[in-house]
Amino acid sequence: MTDLRTKRPRTLWLGRDSSTRTEESRSSTEPNTEETQRPIPATNNRDVQSLLETIRRLSHPIFPRLLESYYHTGELHLIWEPVEITVNYILTARWPVNETELAYILRSAPVQSAKLATDYIKQGQDTIFVGFNQNSRIVVAKTAVTDITTVSIPANVSAPRYRAINLDAITVDTGLSGQCSNGVLIGEDGVVQALWLNYLGERTSNSHKDVEYHLGFTTPSLLPVLSKVQHGEMPKLRILNMESCVVQMSQARIMGVSEEWIEKVTQDNPSRHQLFMVRKVGCPPPGFNSAADTFEEGDIILTLDGQLITRVSELDIMYEKDMLQALIVRNGQEMRIQVPTVPTEDLETDHAVVFCGAVLQKPHHAVRQQISKLHSEVYVSARSRGSPSYQYGLAPTNFITAVNGIPTPNLDRFSEEVTKIPDNTYFRLRAVTFDNVPWVVTMKKNDYYFPMSEYIKDQSQPSGWRTVSHDKDKYKDGIAPDAANLNPDAMDEGFDGVSDIEPDFE
């Protein structure tokens, strides 16, 4: 990879007329005078610092680490060092500085993109591990791939949360892999063969700490998505609404897979004789209706659209198709079914409500992965300690189905009903626990300390979210409800921290 420090630094003039010129394109006949260039005076440190802060802010997405900056003979010298290359810039600035031109200059720097491998890395293959350790230092080691296997990351017991599924994970023969939460596996030619990632696992019941798994993810699996991004398209992917696990041939034979298919698996994947069994079928998104058949737990997948499935990467055909023709083995019998795919945008959270200290939202993907039936679209994902929700026992993972006897199937209906409740009055919520137990809780509304607010996804807003406050006249301490309502440090996201008040079960 080219080291740009060996090349001639690039000199830039930022003019009062917003023109930008490089030193090479500057005419040799143009007078090089102090009046023409108007360099920043050495004593004017305030102007230099102002320019430096502007450059830091504009260059952060590309060059987050500014190693050195100094002012000398009317020029501001800036040296960046990203992970791959070192870029030197010598800027001679004139006032006023045009931020648009400056941003264009910084983003047009000669940064080289990493090359991603198109072939899958194999077990036993030599590779180079490059990672960031716990001290944020780069560590490098020559190693080899010890195993590539389909992993099943355990689900969190206290509350559903995102976890990777249907994943082929890479492990390597070096102790550095367990010390680094991110990095890459590269070949001798510098091509990136895999990403080294940190996978969130379960939370232990004793220490209440999150278990993290450090595993590799092959880069060819990213190419179908990256190709769309490179062409300026927004990826709109579809997925199979199920979690699978590996079935070896000995078990597959017992479950009814014929010898003919076992022979086909052996020929198709000589290194790993395996098929995939449906371990869990998630709940479809709201409004998703299909008259076609779908997977059931325990189904063994033989083919999808005529392609034998013996590797996780072969499931990628689901990204672009609304329906897949599947050949499966169910209860010892081969059968063909039509399997619908689920659009991933329907699984995203685009609306949240904070009410009485409880964060309510449409059930996210992790909830749908772990539950067989959605009781409503009003799901308690978190609550603030000390709030009415915490005091009266409305714990996370509950579904709210009615307010004062009126059904609330979604967040809009819920917001409509709770806004009718006066402050400092009692009301009743009908709810269902995550393990399908219905119950009723009586709560007292407190708009002064825990006002209601809504968060709606809106791309026209700078933050991408629009806040709707229902208590604009009841700001406390000069803080708007949306800012005072949420405190991550005081949030309880699991149902293991229940209150002492026993709810009224039906």
Sequence and secondary structure as in RCSB ss.txt:
>XXXX:A:sequence
MTDLRTKRPRTLWLGRDSSTRTEESRSSTEPNTEETQRPIPATNNRDVQSLLETIRRLSHPIFPRLLESYYHTGE
LHLIWEPVEITVNYILTARWPVNETELAYILRSAPVQSAKLATDYIKQGQDTIFVGFNQNSRIVVAKTAVTDITT
VSIPANVSAPRYRAINLDAITVDTGLSGQCSNGVLIGEDGVVQALWLNYLGERTSNSHKDVEYHLGFTTPSLLPV
LSKVQHGEMPKLRILNMESCVVQMSQARIMGVSEEWIEKVTQDNPSRHQLFMVRKVGCPPPGFNSAADTFEEGDI
ILTLDGQLITRVSELDIMYEKDMLQALIVRNGQEMRIQVPTVPTEDLETDHAVVFCGAVLQKPHHAVRQQISKLH
SEVYVSARSRGSPSYQYGLAPTNFITAVNGIPTPNLDRFSEEVTKIPDNTYFRLRAVTFDNVPWVVTMKKNDYYF
PMSEYIKDQSQPSGWRTVSHDKDKYKDGIAPDAANLNPDAMDEGFDGVSDIEPDFE
>XXXX:A:secstr
   GGGS  EEEEE TTS EEETTTS TTS   HHHH    TT HHHHHHHHHHHHHHHTTT   EEEEEEETTE
EEEEE  SS  EEEEEEE SS  HHHHHHHHHTS      B SS   TT EEEEEEE TTS EEEEEEEEEEEEE
E     SSS      SEEEEEES GGGGT SEEEEE TT  EEEEEEEEEEEE TTT  EEEEEEEEEGGGTHHH
HHHHHTT     EE SEEEEEEEHHHHHHTT  HHHHHHHHHH SS  EEEEEEEE    TT    S    TT E
EEEETTEE  SGGGGGGGGG SEEEEEEEETTEEEEEEEE EEGGGGS  EEEEETTEEEES  HHHHHH S   
 S EEEEEETTSHHHHTT  TT EEEEETTEE  SHHHHHHHHTTS TT EEEEEEE TTS EEEEEEE  TTTS
  EEEEE TTSTTSEEEEES GGG BTTB HHHHS  GGGEE STTS  SS  EE 
